[in-house]
């Protein structure tokens, strides 16, 4: 593969801090463009594309737009690096984790009446870019019965079919020439993510690509979930061991042991019932205050895992500098998580760095799509794209 060629290409909207982008990259896609509105998240994407050796193709060819509202994203105008590749080879995948608040159980579930609903914009881009495949990620709430008419409209827009309008009348859409192969829910813990995080994912393949091929929904990669104890043991030890030989020595060893015992016992207690995984991380909104680990029920679950959910800890260096050990490590409910540890709970690789202040970083992590789940879906799509390419070459 030469420096200007990529086996499979993608454009991602609502890219956030890169959770989906990492997973699709691991699956084999190379990104022509990443579109995101949040300044800190764009900074995170830029920092990692510049620093990560395996992202050298993107460093040369990917258009990482400045903070951009996807409603104002115009591929013909905005793609400088990748425009020629897109025109020459077309696009393999258009992906996006469109905003979840319109459908989240934690919100008002206004659906299409929420001005944050970006499904219509996603469908406009499908029509404009004509990708060979489409992947749309959202919260499980969109699968609720109250949104069935809206889902019918989305499916009809993609593949043609009937749907019911707001006034109750039946309507028909000729579609954009796609087959919705699956719209289902994947649980992140089935893919090695130590967290309860169900996500609704739509996969559609262009009809001339799919033809006689069959799309296979991802199968779980992990029979048993990865526990919080296993996922965080290394980083938790790193945080505490700095104090093992000083004035806090006895306290640090005791607190580390208490955390590990609690997390391990909780996992053993729930073995066969989902294991000692974390509750769903939430990123929160800029309208609210500092970061914490979610609502009261989530904080109670974290407490059972030996973790305080009342805030987010400083990283190791900042903790030493600010002398915040009492809050971050030695509190009565156990240690608070650092941003890095929250990222581990989301399935990010440890090498992925986040930019912005602590709260901004945590929100990027909490709002992310777990990379291992994105990788599994990406691989399932690539299987179809590979088979279609081989079939078409044989028939040429």
Number of C-alpha atoms within 10 A of each C-alpha: 6 6 9 10 13 17 11 19 24 28 26 23 26 21 26 28 30 28 29 28 29 23 24 29 24 18 21 17 23 25 28 27 25 25 22 24 17 18 15 21 24 24 19 21 24 17 15 20 20 14 15 13 10 12 17 14 18 20 19 15 22 23 20 25 17 15 15 18 13 17 12 9 17 11 16 12 8 15 20 16 17 19 19 11 17 19 11 8 11 16 20 25 30 23 27 26 26 21 17 22 21 24 24 18 14 12 10 11 18 15 20 15 9 13 9 14 18 21 18 13 16 21 16 15 19 20 15 12 19 19 22 24 26 26 22 19 22 23 22 20 21 23 19 12 10 13 17 14 16 20 17 17 21 20 23 22 23 24 19 20 16 16 22 15 14 9 6 9 8 10 12 14 16 12 17 19 17 26 23 22 16 15 18 15 17 20 17 26 29 23 25 23 27 28 27 20 22 19 22 18 22 19 23 25 27 21 17 12 19 20 11 10 13 11 19 14 17 16 12 16 14 13 10 16 24 23 27 26 24 15 18 20 16 10 15 19 15 12 20 23 15 14 17 15 11 11 9 15 15 12 16 23 16 14 20 22 14 14 22 21 15 19 26 20 17 21 24 14 13 12 14 11 11 18 21 30 27 24 19 18 24 20 20 19 13 11 6 7 9 16 23 23 26 20 13 11 11 17 19 16 18 25 20 20 26 27 24 27 24 21 19 23 25 23 17 16 10 12 17 13 11 9 12 15 22 11 19 22 25 20 14 13 17 23 28 25 26 21 24 24 22 21 25 21 28 29 26 25 14 10 10 19 19 25 20 14 9 18 19 22 23 28 24 26 30 25 20 23 29 30 26 27 28 25 24 20 24 25 22 18 26 21 13 20 22 13 15 18 12 12 14 11 9 8 7 6
